[in-house]
Amino acid sequence: MSAALTAASATRLPHDKVGQLEDRIKDDPKGDTEAWLALIQHYVDKDQYQQARDIYARFFKVFPTAVSMYIKRIQMENDLDERDQVAVMLNESLMNLPNVDIWKFYLDHVRRALPLINDTSGQNRGEILKAFELTLEHVGIDPDAGIIWSEYIEFIKDGPGRIGETGWQDLQKQDTLRKAYQRAVKLPHSDFMRLWKEYETFEMGLHKANGRKHIQEQSAHYMQARTAKMQLEQKLAGLDRKSFPRLPPIYGCQGEDEFGTQVEKWRSWVAWERDEDPLAYKDGSSGSSEEDKWRQRVLYVYKQATMALCFYPEIWFEAASWCFTLGLEDMDNEGKAFLDKGMAANPESVLLAMMKADRVESSLESGNTDEVLIRNGEKLDAPYEAVHTALYALRSKTQEKDKRAVAQIQEHFASLPPEDEPIHPPGEDDDSDIEDKPKSREEQMKEQIDAVKAASAQHMDIIKRTISYVWVAKMRAFRRVQGQGKPTKKGDNNTKVVKGFRGIFGDARPRGPLSSDVYIASALMEWLCYRDQSAVKIFERGMKLFPTDEAFILEYIKHLISIGDITNARVVFESTLPKITGSAEFSDLQKKDKCRALIVYMHDFESKYGDLAQIHKIEKRMSELYPDEPEISRFSGRFSLPTFDAMNVQLVLSPTQAQPKVYDPAQLAAQASAAAHTIVSIEAPRQVREGTAGPEILLGPNGPYVASPKRPLDDSDADTPQRKFMRGESPMKTSTTAVLGSGQGAVRMVSQSTGAGGKGGFATKTFVPANAPLPTQPPAAAPPGFPPSLFSAPPLPPQVDAILRLLPSAAAYGATQRFDPAKIVSFVPTLPVEQKRALFQAGQLHLSRR
């Protein structure tokens, strides 16, 4: 198949635009949106509209929530006057995509189909009014729905009857218009403030007394909507509701920050509607109908979020989870719809598949008969099989892409002209300066192919582990539902059997490579749930498949120890280490990493329950593998307890050991200054406006003063009088002291503020000599014979203090700054501290400053 694809790509002629675009779409259907748009536009430019419709249909299967493309398709059919096609597209999109523009097309389509000219019976007007009501029911709460409300009110105004008259038709029109205004001004949409002014004019034009009454009744709702509108504008600032949904970038790759910003903005809008309830629907004053409105608003925002973040499974999960937590039947159906649509858009999402499986398992019928167990197994199998099908297809597609990439590299080098033989000057040694010689084409080709294979191996390993993850989850679910399962008779091809987790384990192995997690899970379920001795057989089978997998070997050793087979546990340990250390597949650092977990566990076990000879043997092996690590750490680890290590405790034998450290301020300042010049800060430099400087100390008639950074004071000799001057000191003020400057020229400033909570006072500053004593409160003295540090907060250790000084300040973790606290927290545990420390001590780690 790979050769066929390569041949197909190679046979594309330069002018075969359609074929090239089709190849791009086939290779990357969700990522290469430009190819989709170019192919559609190509057929439209050539007036081949049926082919364009076919491409649109394929596009909507991949991008089911691409509102802009639905609008573009409807506009195309509208321009072609294909009203039947417009109706088809509206039926397909209206109920699935709550969007104001699409519903606006619907209103235009209805008004065009039902003309009001010669509508003496009023039937067409009634149908159009129903269309308006249906539109407002679905998108009337949208922030951009102001145009719909305005057209709705104008449509009512154009109806039969005259405003201000007293006929029954006139009064009916007034009542209908009043209700429409009152509905419109309660919602924070784009035109509600203009409609409120129209409503005031409308009411006051009918009857001033009654008008004031109606306006007063609605003013509270209007003010609430106005406040919500201002808050909503802040939530919608920078929110992209028009672009295509796109795949979330991989962590650390281009576009990650922009995508993450959009996700946070959508979540902020959802949380605002869900938790803050800006229109006060949940206060309980108006009954359950108001709570229904609150649920509809939150549900609408979730629908908007899932439309924009179609390929972000977490948003589908959050929407479905919120619906399920309400415990209402209609919201439960909405949650199921979210889950099904999310799985259709993200078939590879394990998160959504597991949520669906959990819902299915929770709703299975009770009973232990084979018929009930088989029916439950068939229902439970569906979500797992769906995600497995998508993951196996992804693995096959990835393999084909890697094969094509290798074939293209080989084809490229084969198309080059013959390579000239390198010419060596006379007397030059062929073995000299090997690194300086240019690489041959064969070496370059091999280097590129190896790079492709290395990246492919890493990606394929992730896919394999993901597939295995789903198999483990499926085995656990089937164990809960069907137990171990009932074995089928030899030659029996009946598929409707009670599989149990053994049957799932049997289905997993023929379908492709699995990680060791599947074998570990199967073996442990056999032993822990059923005390079945077949667990050892599964581990032995896994030993042949994963001889250097340290995670599998460690679980095998733990299992052997748990069943009391200490001898075989030691045999497995001793036989595995030479396989890892002698393997050419791993680097020296990888070998040490893979051996560490096994050695640490066995050293801990032997230290607690083994003999001294085994302990010495393992410690000798540790010293050989990790010669840079101190001997004392291995020795102390032999005796440590889970919660206490007496070897690293420093006992207080005399009060002289715990005297608080005295710091010289001048010395600390010198050290900080030296550190600032030698340590490269990872913080961004603060932006200082050009032409600005620090506070300036000036001398005035009442003593020195500091010029305000907002409005610098002029010198006291200026002709223009001061806008502010020093006032007399009030006896109702308390003072605090600060120091300006350093050294002998330092000035102490006493800042005084009003006492007793006075609100009419202001701060004054009185400067005192630098040598005046500061008001201090001495700490409580420790009892005689006890060290002071036991009764007061001891100073931080110098190492900890140094690290804290190097960390970025809190301002660097803001929303617009470089550091993300959540990512920092998840990143720090992944740092191989022990490895880097060992390399640094060995002189093999060279730090570079940036």
N, C-alpha and C positions, 0 to 999 in steps of 0.2 A: 504493500500500500504506500509506503514511503517513497519508493521509486516512482510510482505512478504520480504522486503529488508533485514530486520534483520535476518529472517530465512535463506535467501539465503547466507548471510555472515557467519552465524553460521554453515551452512552445508558444507562450503568449507573445503576440506581435506588439510592437510599440504602439500601434494605433488601436489595439484592442482594449479600449477604455473600459468597456463593460466587464470583460473577463478579468482585468486587473482589479477592478473594484470588487467583483465577486470573490476573488481570492482573498482580498483584504478582509472582507466581511466574514468569510468562512474561517479565517485564521483568528480573528479577534472580534466577535460579534458585539460584545458589550463595551469594548474599549475604543474601537475605531468608529466613532460616530460620524466623522468627516466622510468616511467611505459611504455610509448610508445616505447622507445628505447629497453627496455628489452623484450617486447613482439615481436617486429620485429626480434630482434636477436635470440629469441627462435625458431621462425619458420625457419629462415635462417639456424641455426645450425642443424635443423632436416631435411633440404632440402625440406621443405614444402613451396615452393616459391609462390604458388598461394595464400596461406593464408597470406604470407608476403605482397603480392601485395594488398590484401584487406585491411590490416592494414595501409599500406602506403596511400591508397586512403582515408581512414577515417582520417588519420593524416593530409593530405593536406587540408581537409575541415576545420579543426580547425586552422592549421598553413599554410595559403596559400602563405606566403612569406619565408618559411624556405628553403633557397637556399641550405644549406649544406645537407638537407635530399633529395632534388631533385637530387643533384649530387651523393649521396650515392645510390639512387634508380637506376639512369642511369648506374652507375658503376656496380651494381649488374646484370642488364640486359646485359651489355656489357660483363661481365665475363661469363655469361651463353650463350653468342652468340645469344641472342634473339634480332635480329636486328629490327624486327617489333615492339617489346616493346620499344626499344630505340627510334624509330621514334615517337611512340605515346607520350612518355614522353617529347621528344624535342618539339613536336607540342604543348603540354600543357604548357610548361614552358618558351619557348624562348621569346615570345612577352610580357609575363606578368612579367618576372623577368630578367631585364637587368644585367646579371652577366657574367664576362669574362670566368669563368670556364665552365659554361653551354654552352656558345657559342663556346668554345674550343672543347667540346664534339661534337657539331654540325659540326664543320670543320672536325674533325677526321672521323665522320660518313659519310660525303659527300666524302671525299678523299678515304675512304675505299670502298664506293659504286661505285666510278667512277675512276677506275685505269687508270694511264697514260701510262702503257705499251701497246704497239700496238695501241696507239691512234693516228693513222696517220692523221685523219681528224681534230684533235684538238678540237673536240666537248666536250670531258670530261674536258679538260683544261679550256675551256671557262666556263663551268658550275661551276667548282671549283673557277675560278676567280670571278664569280658572287656571290658565297657563301662568299668569302672573302670580297667583297664590301658590302654585306648585313650585315656581322658581324661588319665591321668597322663603318657602318652607325649607328648601335645600341649601340655598346660598345667601339668604337674607342676613345672616349674622357675619358674613365675610367682611373684613375691613374695607374691601373695595366694592362693596355692594351698594354704595350710594347712588350710582347711576341707575340701578334697578329700582330702588325706592323712588327716585325722582321720576322715572318714566311711569311707574305705577300710579303715582299721585297725578301726574299730568293726564294719564289715561282716564282716571276717574273724573278729573275736571272737564274733560271733553265729552263726557257722557250726557245723556238727556237730563234736563233740569237746569235751573238757574240758582246760583248762590244768592241768598238773601230773600228769595221769594218764599211764599207760604204754602204753595201747593204740595200735595203728598209726594210727588216725584222730586220736587225741589228739596223738601225736608229729608227725604231718603238720601239724596245725593250729599247733603250736608253731613248727615250722620256717617255715611260711608267715608267721606273725606276726612272727617274728624278722627275716626278710628285709624285710618291709614297714617295720618300725621302722628297720632299718639304712638303707634307702633314704631314708626321710623325714628322718632326723636329719643327713644329709649335705648337705642343701640349705637355703639361707638364706630360708625362707619364713616366714609369719606365725606358725605354731604349732610350729616345730621345737624350741624350748626346752621347751615343755610336753611334747611327745612324747618328748624325751630323758629327762625325769624319769619318764615312764611306762615307757620302755624299761628304765631302771635298776631300777625296781620289778619289772618283768616278769622280768628276768634273775636278780635276787637272790631272787625268789620261787621260781624253779625249782631252782636249785642255786647255792650261794654261791661255790664255787670256780670252777665253769665260768662263773658269772655275772660274777665279777671278770675273768676272762679275756676274755670277749666285750666287756665294757665297756671294758677297757683297749685292746682292738684298735680300738674305734670312737671312743675319746675324742679321738684326734688329728683325725679327720674332723669330729667335733662342734666342737672348738675352732676349726678352720679355718672351718667354716660360721658359727660365732658371730662371729668377726672379720669375715667377709664380710657378715654381717647388719648389724652396726653401720655398716660403710661404706656398705652399700646403703641404709640408712635416710637417710643424709645425701644420697645421690644422688637419692632419691625425694622429699625434702622440697620441697614446692612444685610438684611435677610434676603436671600435669593429665592424667589418663588417662580421664576420664569425659565431658568435653564434646564437642560436635560439632567435627569438623575445620572450620576456617575459612580463608578466603583470606588470604594474608599481606598486611598493610597496606603501602601504599606508603611508601617512605622519607620520614620526616618527618611522617607522618600519625598520627592517633589510633590507639592500640593497637599501635604499632610496638615500643615497649619491652617490653610484656607478651609479645608474640609472640616477640620476639628472646630473651627470658629462657627461654621454653619450649623454643625450638630449642637453646639452649646447654645446658639441662638434659638434653635427650634425647641430645645429642652427648656430654655428659659420661658418661652411663650407658653408652652404646655403647663409648666409649673405655675405660671402666673394665673392662668385660667383655672387650673385644678385646685391649687392650694389657697390662693389669695381671694378667689371669687370676687372679681372687681365690681360686678353688678349686684352683689349681695343677694344671690338667689338661694343660698343655703341657710339664711337666718331663720327659716321656719315660720315667718310671719304670714306668708301667702299660701301655705299648704304645699302639697306634693307637686303641683303643676310647676311651681317655680324651680324646684329641684330638678324636674325634667328638663327645664331650660338650661340649667347649669350643666347637666350631663350632656345635653346636645352641643353646647359650646365646647366643652372639653373634647368630646368625640370628634367634632368638626376640626379642631386644631390637630388632633392626632391623625386624622385623615390627610390634612394638608402636609403634615410632617412626613408621613409614609409615602406620599406622592413625590415629594422632593428628595427624600432619602430612601429611594426604592431599594437600593442595593446595600443598605446598611441594616443587617438583621436585628441589631439591638433595638432600633426604634419600633420595628414590628413587634418584638417581644414585649417592650414596655407598653405599647398600646393594647395588645391582647391581655397582658397581665392586669392592667387597670380595669378593663371590662370584666374580667373574671372575678376580681375582688369585690365588685359591687353586689354580686349575688342576685341579680335580676335576670329574668329569662330573656328579655329583649337585648340587654347588654351582653349576656352570655352568647347570644347569636352573633352580635357584633364582634365579640372576641374571637369566635370561631372564624368569622370572615377575615379578620386581620391575619389570623394564623395561616389560613389557607392561601390567601393572596401573598403573604410573605414567603411561604414555601414555594409558591409558583415562581416568584421573582428571584428567589435565592435557593435553588434546589440543592446546592452544596452546603447550605448552612446547617451545621450540627446543632446549633442552639435552637433553632426553630423546630428541627426534627425531634429533638429530645422533649421539647415542650409539647409538641403534638402527641408524642408517644405517652407522655405523662397524663395528658388529658384522656387519651384512649384507655389507658390502663385503669384510670380512676372510674371509668364508666362501664367496665366489663360486667357482664352478668355473673352471678354467683352460681356455684355448683361444681361438683367434682366428677361428673360423668364424662366419658370420652367425647361425647358430642359437644357438650358445653366447652370443654377444654380446647377442642379443635376450633370451634367458632371464635373463642377468645384469642387463640393463637393467630388465626387469620386476620383478625382486626388489628392485633398488636404488631403483626409483621409489616403492615402497609407503610407506616412512617419510616421505619428502619430501612426497608427495601428501597424506598424512594430516595433517601439520601445516599444509600450505598450505590444505587444505579448512577447517580450524578457523580459521585466521587470516583467510581471505576471508569466512567467516561472521561473524566478530567485526567485521570492517570494515562489512559490510552492516548488522549490528545496531546498530553505533554510529551510522551514518548515519541510520537510522530513528529512533533515540532523539533525535538532535539535531533532526531535522525535527519530531518530536512536541513537543520542548521549545519550539521557535520557534512552532509552531502554538498551543500552550497560552498562550504570552505574548500572541500576537495575539488569541486568543479572550478572554483576560482583559480586555484593554483595550477590546475591542469590546463587552463586556458592561457596561461602566461607563456611567453617565448622561452626557449631553452636557456637555462642558466649557464653563464660563463664560468669556467673554472677559475678559481682565485689564483692570481699571479704572485708568487713569493719572490722577493728580492734575493739575489745570490747571497749566501752566507747566513740567511735568516733561519733560525731553528723553528721547525714546525710545532714544537711543543711550547714555544715561548709566547707569552701574552695571549693565552687562549681566550680569556675573557674579553679582550679588546677586538677580537676578530668578529666580523659581521656574521650573523646567523644565516645559514643556508635556507633555501625555500622549504626544504623538508623539515628543518627544525622549526621554522616559523609556522608551518602548517600544523605540525604536531603540538606546538605551544597553544595555538588557537583552539584546536580540537580538545586538548586537555582542559582548557578553561571552560569550554562548553560542557564537557562531561562532568567537571567538578560542580558547576552550578546546577546542572541537571540532577546529579546525585543528591545534592542537598534538598532540592525541591521535591524529588521523588521520595526522599525519606520522610519529609513532612506529610506528604499525601498518604504514604503507607501507615504512618502513625495515626493519622486522622481516621483512616479506614478501620484500623485495629481498635481505635477508641470506640467507634460505633459498634463493632462486633462485641466488645466487652459489655457495653451498655445493653445490647440486645440479649446477650447471655444472661445477664442479671435479671432483666425483665422477664424472660421466659422461665427462669428458675422460680421467680415469685408466682408466676401464673400456672406453669405446668410442671414444676419440679424438675427432677432429673430427666424425665421423659421415659417413654417406653420404646425399647429397641424394636426395629422392624425385622421381620423374618427374611431370611436370605432369599433373594429372587422376588420379593414383594415390591412392586413398583407403585404401590398406593401412596400418594403424596399427602393425603389427609390423615396424618398420624399425630399423636401427642409427642412433639419433638423434645420439649424440655431444653435445658441448657446444653445437654450433650448433643442433641440434634443440631443446635445452632453452631456448636463448636465443630461438628462434622461438616456443616455447610460452609464454614469459613475457610477451611484449609485448602479446598480445591480451587478457590476463586482467585488466588494470587498470593504474593508474599505478604506475610503478616509480621508484626513486631512481636517481641517476646511478651508483651503485656497480655496478649490473648492466652498464651499458655500459662502464664502466672495466674490469671484470673480463673481459668478452668481448673487448674490443680488445686488452688486454695478453696474454691467452692466445693470440690469433691471432698476435701478433708474437713473443712470447718463446718460445712452444712450436713454432711452425711457420713463423716469418718470413713470414707472409702479409701482403700489402699491404692486405688488407681492413680491417686495424686502423684505418687512417686514415679509411676510409669510416664505420666505426662511430663514431669520434670526431666526424666531421663531422655525422653524424646526431644525436649527443648534443648538439652545439653548438646545434642548433635547439630541442631540448627543454629544455636547461638553460643558457640564455645567461648567467645570473648566478650559477651554482653554482661557487663558487671552488675547491672540491675537484676538481670535474671539469675545470675549465679548467687548474688546476695540473698534473693528470696529463696532460692533452693537450699542454701546453707541454713537460713533461718528455719525453714520447714523441717530439715533433718534434725536440727537441734530441738525443735518443739516436740518431735516424736521420739526423742531420746537417742537418736542414731548419731552420737558424737563422732564416732570413728569415721563414718562416711562423710560427715560434714568437713572433717579435717582433710580427708582425701580429696574432696571436691575443691577445697581451698588451695591445697598444695599443687593440684594438677592444673588449676586455672591460671595461677600467676605466671608460670613459664610460658603458657600459650600467649598471654598478653604481652609480656616483656620480649618474647622472641618473635612477635609478629612484625612483618615488614610493612603492614598496612597503616600502622600508627607511628607518629613522631614520638620522640622521647618525652615531650611534655604530655602528650595524650596518654602514653603508657602510664605515667605517674598518676595522672588524674583517674584513669580507670582502675588502677590498683588501690588507690587511697581508700575508697569506701570499703573494700573487702578487708584490707589490712586493719583499718581502724576498728571495724566490727569484731574481727577475730581477736585482735589485741584486747579489746574490752571484755570479750567473753572469756578468754583464757585468763585474764587478770582476775576475774571474779570467780570462775569455776574450774579453771584448768590448773596444771602443775607448773612449777617454776621453769622447767626445761622448755616447755612450749612457749612460755612468756619470753624467755631469753632468745629463743629461735626467731620469734616474730619480730622482736626488737632489733635483732641483728639484720633481718631482712629490711626493716624500716630504715635503718641507718645506711644500708646499701642503696636503697631507692631514693632516699631523701637525705643526702649527706649534709645539706646546708641547714637543716633544721636542728635546733639545739638538743642536746641529749637530755637536758633537764625536762623538756616538755614530754618526751616519751616516758621518762621515768615517773614523773608526777602523774601522768595520765593513768598509770597502772593503779594508783591508789585513790583517785578522785571519786567523789560521790556525785549524784545527779545535781544536788543543790548546794554543794559546799566543797571547797578544796583547801584543806588546812595547810598545804605546802606553800600556797601563795598568800597566806594571811600574815600580816605583820602585827604581832601582839604588842600592846602598850605595856612596857615593863617599867617605865618611869615617866613622870610628867614632862621631863625635858625632851622627850621624843615628839611631843605633840604641841609644841609651842607654835603659835600662829606666825606665819612668815611676814616679815616687815618689808614693804616695798617702798623704795625711794621714788617719789614722783618724777624727779628729774631723770633718773635712770630709766624708768618706764617710758618716758617721752623719747629718750634717746634710742631705746630699743625699738619703739614703734616707728620712729623715723627711719632707722636703719632697715627695718623689715619692709617698709614701704618702698625703699629703693632696691631691695634685693628680691622681693617676691612679686611676681607678676600677678596682678589681680585679675580674676575672671569676670569681674563686674564691668559693665559698660561705663565709660566715663560720663559723669553728669554733664548735661548741657548747660553752659553758662552763657548768658547773653553777652554779646560783644559790647564792650564799653562799660560794663558794670564792675563793681568792686565790693569788697566787704564793708561792714559798718565802719563809719568814720567817727572817731572821738574828737569832738571839738570843745573848745573852752569858751564858756559863756559867762555872763555876769554872776550867775548863781552857781557856778561850778561847771565841770565838764559834762557834756551830753553826747548822745549818739544820734546821728542823722538817720531819719527813717528811710528804709529802702524804697518805700512807695513814693514819698514826697520829701526829698532831702532838704534839710533846713539850711538857710543861708547863714553866713557868718554874722555874728552879733553886731558888727560895725556897718551893716548894710543900711541903706536909707529906708528900705521898705520894712515896716514893722512885722514882727513874727506873727504867724497865724495862731500858733500855740505857744504858751509860756508856762514856766514853772509856777505852780500854785503852792500855797502854804501847806505845811504838813498837818494832817489831821490826826487827832489823838485816837480815832476809832479805826486805826489801821494796824495790820500786822506786817511784818517784813520778812523777806528771804534774801539771802546773800548769794551773789555770783561773782566770779573772778573774770576780769577782762585782761587779756594779755598774760605774760609769764615773766618770771624773773623779778628783778628789782623794780621794773617799771610797771608791774601789774597794778591794776586798779580794781578794788572790790566795789560792787554795785549792790546796794540794798534796795530791792524792789518791794514796795509797800502796796498793799491792796486793802480795800475796805473790809471791815469786820462786820460781824452780825448779819451777814448776807445782804448788805446794802447794795441796791442796784443803781443808785445815782452817782456813785463815786467813780474815780478813775485812778489809774496807776501813776505814781510818781517815783522818781529815781533819785536817791541821795548817794553820793559817792563818798567812801570812807578811805582813809589811808591804807596802803597795801599791807602795812605791818600790824594793823589792828587785829585782835584775836577774833576768830570766827565763833559764833554760838554753836556749841556742840553738846551732845548728850552722850556721856560715856556709857559703853555697854555694861551690862550687869556682870560683876566679877564672879568667877567660878569659886566654889567652895574650896577651902584649903586642902591641898594634897591632890587635887584633880586637875587634869589638863584643861585649859580654856576651850579647846576645840570641841570638847564633849558637851559644852553648854552654849555654844554659838556656832553659826554656820561656818564651817572650815573653808578656806580658799580652794578654788579648783586646782587640780594638778596642772603643772606647767604645760604638759603635753596636750591636755584637753583644752586648756585656755588658748594654746597656739592654734589648734584646729578650729576652734570656734571663731577666732579672729580671721581665719582665712576663708570661712564660709561666706557665701553671698548674703547681703543684707535682706531683710524682709521685703524691701521695695523691689528687689529683683525677681520676685515671684508673682508679680501682678499679671493681669490678663494680657497686657500688651507687651510684657517683657519677655526675656529670652527663656527663663526657667519656668517649667510647669511642675508644681509640687507633686501631682499624682504620678507623673512620668519619672521624676527624680526618685520617689519612693520605690517605684517598681524597678528602677534601673540599678539602684545601689546594691540590692541583694545579689545581683548577677555578677558583681565584680569579683574576680578571682584574687582575693587579697593575699591568701597564703602563697599562691604561686608567684605573684608579683614580688612579695616580700622576699621569697627565697631567691628569685632571680636578681633582685636588687642587692641582697647580701653577697651573692656570688659575683657581682660586678657585670652581669649579663643584661641588665635592664638600663637603658640609657634614656633618661627623661629629657624631653625637649620642651622649651618654653614657647608659648604661643601668645 
